[in-house]
């Protein structure tokens, strides 16, 4: 094997060379580059920089607030594009009702303002500017009517103006916003000082792990013959849980340039996002019934044990499938009843058995979808999907 692959996760380093895949628990008291050198320096040293490929999922995605004019076009289009760019939407606001929405207290990575076709002006006014003045955000982008762009540029510092995602024929124009958000997500990961230092190791571009995994989907049939279309891939890690899916599973898919897209759930990781995962579980109407189905009590959510970690991973599977089911219209809805196969990868493969996963799938399909049959389960036991570039 002439190439070395490295994945910087939120909890582990993963390395693939001619000896297979190995994992190393990270030392969080050290920066990433020093820790990687200490643990894997002997493995890295023989390789030329151009033969080393690094990806990272250590940061866990970006949070987004969308302010849109209408639910049927601007909000629908922006939401779809944001999710498929690996962005986590924490709130969606319809501008005509902006005064009715509370102001989020957390730092928002990017605010998206969208609405109106290019020939329509005078859409936004001081109530938008006043609302934004109360927000804490790092980036802000406008992709609406051209006639409103001048007013917004004059009143919003640091505003990035992109071509309108709503065409004059009310169709979606996705490319500019999707590229902006994808690059922002990418920059967030590789812009961290720790990650920048890894360019001393590689001369190749460092990408986000979800981006790399999504690029491998067309190759899965070759490596996993049991995978049948349509399928989804669920990647459960320490900071995030990601779903990669065939676009024909979406009834009103807006994204046109790929057969596969992805959703990144920033707050459903098992280690780094443990508290938010537990919070999501406690606020789900089906979780207590699921815990009973798994023969445990709700006290397991407060424990720090191997069994608790196992249960949390099972809950991650349930919660992420619930969030893309028809039971939860806030996210993109996937036609789970059409699934032929579902692939699991990530840290989950080191903790859960196929039987553990199958138990959750039966609960999801029986309780949420009303079906008795589940898709074919494929478990990436070697955790190698991220290396199939």
C-alpha positions in Angstrom: 0.0 0.0 0.0 1.6 3.3 -1.1 -0.8 5.6 0.7 -1.4 6.4 4.3 -4.9 7.5 5.4 -5.6 9.4 8.7 -8.9 10.4 10.2 -8.8 12.9 13.1 -12.0 12.2 15.0 -13.3 13.9 18.1 -12.2 10.9 20.3 -9.8 8.8 18.2 -7.2 9.0 15.5 -7.8 6.3 12.9 -4.9 5.3 10.6 -5.0 2.9 7.6 -1.8 1.6 6.1 -0.6 -1.8 4.8 -1.1 -3.3 8.3 -4.8 -2.4 8.3 -6.8 0.1 10.3 -5.7 1.1 13.8 -7.3 3.5 16.3 -5.6 5.6 19.0 -7.4 7.4 21.8 -6.6 11.1 21.7 -4.9 12.9 24.5 -7.0 16.1 24.9 -4.2 17.8 27.0 -2.1 18.0 23.8 -2.7 19.7 20.5 -3.7 17.4 17.6 -0.4 17.5 15.7 1.8 16.7 18.7 -0.5 13.9 19.9 -0.6 12.4 16.4 3.2 12.6 16.2 3.7 10.9 19.6 1.3 8.1 18.9 1.8 7.5 15.2 5.1 9.1 14.3 6.8 5.8 13.4 3.9 5.0 11.1 3.9 8.4 9.4 7.6 8.8 9.0 8.2 6.5 6.0 5.6 8.2 3.8 6.1 11.1 1.5 3.8 14.1 2.2 2.0 13.6 -1.1 1.0 10.1 -0.1 -0.6 11.0 3.2 -4.3 11.8 3.1 -6.0 13.4 6.2 -9.7 14.0 7.0 -11.2 15.3 10.2 -14.6 15.1 11.9 -13.3 16.6 15.2 -15.2 19.8 15.2 -18.8 18.5 14.7 -20.3 20.8 12.0 -21.8 24.3 11.9 -25.0 25.7 13.4 -27.3 27.8 11.2 -30.2 30.2 11.6 -32.4 30.8 8.5 -34.5 33.9 8.1 -36.8 33.4 5.0 -39.7 35.2 3.4 -42.0 32.3 2.7 -42.2 28.7 3.8 -43.1 27.3 0.4 -40.1 28.6 -1.6 -37.3 30.5 0.1 -37.3 28.6 3.5 -37.8 25.2 1.8 -35.0 25.8 -0.7 -32.5 27.2 1.9 -33.2 24.4 4.4 -32.6 21.7 1.8 -29.4 23.2 0.6 -28.1 23.8 4.1 -28.8 20.3 5.3 -27.1 18.8 2.2 -24.0 21.0 2.9 -23.5 19.4 6.3 -25.0 22.3 8.2 -27.1 22.0 11.4 -30.2 24.3 11.4 -31.0 25.3 14.9 -33.8 27.7 14.0 -35.9 28.7 11.0 -37.7 32.1 11.1 -40.4 33.4 8.7 -39.5 37.1 8.3 -43.2 38.4 8.3 -43.4 36.9 11.9 -39.9 37.8 13.1 -41.1 39.7 16.1 -42.7 36.6 17.4 -39.5 34.5 17.5 -37.2 34.4 20.6 -33.6 35.3 20.0 -31.2 32.3 20.3 -28.7 32.8 23.1 -26.0 30.5 21.7 -23.3 31.5 19.2 -24.6 30.8 15.6 -21.9 29.9 13.0 -23.8 31.2 10.0 -27.1 33.2 9.5 -28.8 32.8 6.1 -31.2 35.5 4.9 -33.3 34.5 1.8 -36.4 35.6 0.1 -38.1 37.2 -2.9 -37.4 37.0 -6.7 -35.0 39.5 -8.1 -37.5 41.9 -9.5 -39.2 42.5 -6.1 -37.7 45.1 -3.7 -38.5 46.6 -0.3 -38.8 43.2 1.3 -36.7 43.8 4.5 -36.7 46.7 6.9 -35.5 47.8 10.3 -37.2 44.9 12.2 -34.7 42.5 10.6 -31.7 44.7 11.4 -32.9 45.1 15.0 -33.3 41.3 15.4 -29.8 40.7 14.0 -28.3 43.2 16.4 -29.5 40.9 19.2 -27.9 37.7 17.7 -24.4 36.4 18.3 -23.1 35.0 15.0 -19.8 34.4 13.1 -21.0 34.6 9.5 -24.0 36.0 7.6 -25.0 35.5 4.0 -27.8 36.9 1.9 -29.2 35.0 -1.1 -32.5 36.7 -2.0 -33.9 39.5 -4.2 -31.2 41.6 -5.8 -33.2 44.8 -5.1 -33.0 44.2 -1.4 -29.2 43.5 -1.4 -28.1 47.1 -1.4 -30.2 48.0 1.7 -28.9 44.9 3.6 -25.3 45.6 2.6 -25.6 49.1 4.0 -27.0 48.0 7.3 -25.3 44.6 8.0 -21.6 44.5 8.7 -19.7 41.6 7.0 -22.7 40.5 4.9 -21.8 38.0 2.1 -24.2 38.5 -0.9 -24.7 35.6 -3.2 -27.0 35.1 -6.3 -30.6 34.5 -5.5 -31.5 30.8 -4.8 -35.1 31.6 -5.9 -35.2 32.1 -9.7 -37.8 34.3 -11.4 -39.7 31.1 -12.3 -39.6 30.0 -8.6 -37.1 27.2 -9.2 -34.1 26.6 -7.0 -30.6 27.8 -7.9 -28.5 25.9 -5.4 -24.9 26.1 -6.6 -23.7 29.3 -5.0 -25.2 28.9 -1.6 -24.2 25.2 -1.4 -20.6 26.0 -2.4 -20.5 28.8 0.2 -21.8 26.6 3.0 -19.7 23.6 2.0 -16.6 25.8 1.9 -17.5 27.4 5.3 -17.9 24.0 6.8 -14.6 22.9 5.3 -12.9 26.1 6.5 -14.3 25.6 10.0 -12.6 22.2 10.2 -9.3 22.9 8.6 -9.1 26.5 10.0 -8.5 25.3 13.5 -4.9 25.9 14.5 -4.5 22.3 15.5 -5.6 21.1 12.1 -3.5 23.7 10.2 -0.4 22.2 11.8 -1.2 18.9 10.1 -0.1 20.4 6.8 3.4 19.7 8.1 2.5 16.1 7.5 0.6 16.2 4.3 0.7 18.2 1.0 -2.9 17.2 0.2 -6.0 19.1 1.0 -7.5 18.2 4.4 -11.2 17.5 4.1 -14.1 16.9 6.5 -14.8 13.2 7.1 -18.5 13.5 6.1 -17.4 15.0 2.8 -15.0 12.1 2.2 -17.5 9.5 3.2 -20.1 10.9 0.9 -17.7 10.6 -2.0 -17.3 6.9 -1.3 -21.0 6.0 -1.6 -20.8 5.1 -5.3 -18.1 2.6 -4.5 -19.9 0.8 -1.7 -21.5 -1.8 -3.9 -18.0 -3.0 -4.9 -16.8 -3.4 -1.4 -20.1 -4.5 0.2 -22.0 -6.5 -2.4 -25.0 -6.9 -0.1 -25.7 -3.2 -0.4 -28.8 -2.6 -2.5 -30.3 0.7 -3.7 -31.9 2.7 -2.3 -29.8 2.8 0.9 -28.7 5.1 3.7 -25.4 5.1 5.6 -25.4 6.1 9.2 -22.1 7.2 10.7 -22.2 7.5 14.5 -19.1 9.2 16.0 -18.0 11.0 19.1 -19.2 14.5 18.1 -21.8 13.9 15.4 -24.2 11.4 13.9 -24.4 11.7 10.1 -26.8 10.3 7.5 -25.7 9.8 3.9 -28.6 8.9 1.6 -29.7 8.2 -1.9 -31.5 11.3 -3.1 -34.4 9.3 -4.6 -35.4 8.7 -0.9 -36.5 12.4 -0.7 -39.9 13.3 -2.1 -39.1 16.9 -2.9 -35.3 16.8 -3.2 -34.0 20.2 -4.3 -30.3 19.3 -4.8 -29.7 18.4 -8.4 -26.0 17.7 -8.8 -25.5 14.4 -7.0 -27.1 11.0 -6.4 -26.2 11.2 -2.7 -26.4 13.8 -0.1 -25.8 14.0 3.7 -27.2 15.4 6.9 -24.9 16.1 9.8 -26.5 16.1 13.3 -24.2 18.1 15.5 -25.8 17.3 18.8 -26.2 13.5 18.5 -22.6 12.4 19.2 -22.0 9.8 21.9 -18.9 11.3 23.6 -18.3 15.0 22.8 -22.1 15.7 22.4 -23.2 13.3 25.2 -25.2 15.9 27.1 -27.2 17.1 24.1 -27.8 13.5 23.1 -29.2 12.7 26.5 -31.3 15.9 26.3 -32.7 14.9 22.9 -33.5 11.5 24.3 -35.3 12.7 27.3 -37.5 15.0 25.2 -38.5 12.3 22.7 -42.0 10.8 23.1 -40.9 7.3 22.2 -37.6 7.0 24.1 -39.0 5.8 27.4 -40.9 3.1 25.6 -37.7 2.2 23.8 -35.7 2.0 27.0 -38.3 -0.4 28.4 -38.0 -2.4 25.1 -34.2 -2.6 25.8 -34.9 -3.8 29.4 -33.3 -0.7 31.1 -34.6 2.2 33.0 -34.2 5.9 32.4 -31.5 6.0 35.0 -29.1 4.6 32.4 -29.1 8.0 30.8 -27.3 9.4 33.8 -24.7 6.6 34.1 -21.1 6.6 32.9 -20.6 2.9 32.0 -20.0 0.6 29.1 -23.7 -0.4 29.1 -24.7 3.3 29.2 -22.5 4.0 26.2 -24.0 1.1 24.3 -27.5 2.3 25.1 -26.6 5.9 24.0 -25.4 4.5 20.7 -28.6 2.6 20.2 -30.5 5.8 21.1 -28.5 7.7 18.5 -29.6 5.2 15.8 -33.2 5.7 16.9 -33.1 9.5 17.2 -31.5 10.1 13.9 -33.9 7.9 12.0 -36.8 9.5 13.9 -35.6 12.9 12.9 -35.7 12.0 9.2 -39.0 10.1 9.4 -42.5 11.5 8.6 -43.0 11.7 12.4 -40.7 14.6 12.5 -41.3 17.1 9.8 -38.7 19.6 10.9 -36.0 17.9 8.9 -35.7 16.5 5.4 -38.0 13.5 5.3 -36.6 10.3 3.9 -38.8 7.5 2.6 -37.5 5.0 5.1 -40.2 2.5 4.1 -38.5 2.3 0.6 -35.0 1.4 2.1 -33.5 -1.8 0.8 -30.4 -1.6 2.9 -28.8 0.5 5.6 -25.1 0.7 6.4 -23.6 1.5 9.8 -20.1 2.9 10.3 -18.2 5.0 12.8 -17.5 4.4 16.4 -20.7 2.4 16.7 -19.0 -0.6 15.0 -16.7 -1.0 18.0 -19.4 -1.1 20.6 -22.6 -2.5 19.1 -23.2 -6.0 17.7 -25.4 -6.5 14.7 -28.0 -7.9 17.0 -27.9 -4.6 19.1 -28.5 -2.7 15.9 -31.2 -5.0 14.6 -33.1 -4.6 17.8 -33.3 -0.8 17.3 -34.2 -1.2 13.7 -37.2 -3.5 14.5 -38.4 -0.9 17.1 -38.1 2.0 14.5 -39.9 0.1 11.8 -42.6 -1.3 14.0 -43.3 1.7 16.2 -42.6 4.6 13.9 -43.3 3.2 10.4 -45.8 0.4 11.2 -43.7 -2.2 9.2 -42.6 -5.6 10.3 -39.7 -6.0 7.8 -36.5 -4.1 8.2 -33.9 -3.3 5.5 -30.8 -5.4 5.0 -28.2 -4.4 7.7 -24.6 -3.9 6.6 -22.1 -3.1 9.4 -18.7 -1.7 8.4 -16.9 -3.8 11.0 -13.4 -2.8 9.8 -14.5 0.9 9.9 -12.9 1.4 6.4 -15.6 3.3 4.4 -13.7 6.6 5.0 -10.7 5.1 3.2 -12.5 4.1 0.0 -11.6 7.3 -1.8 
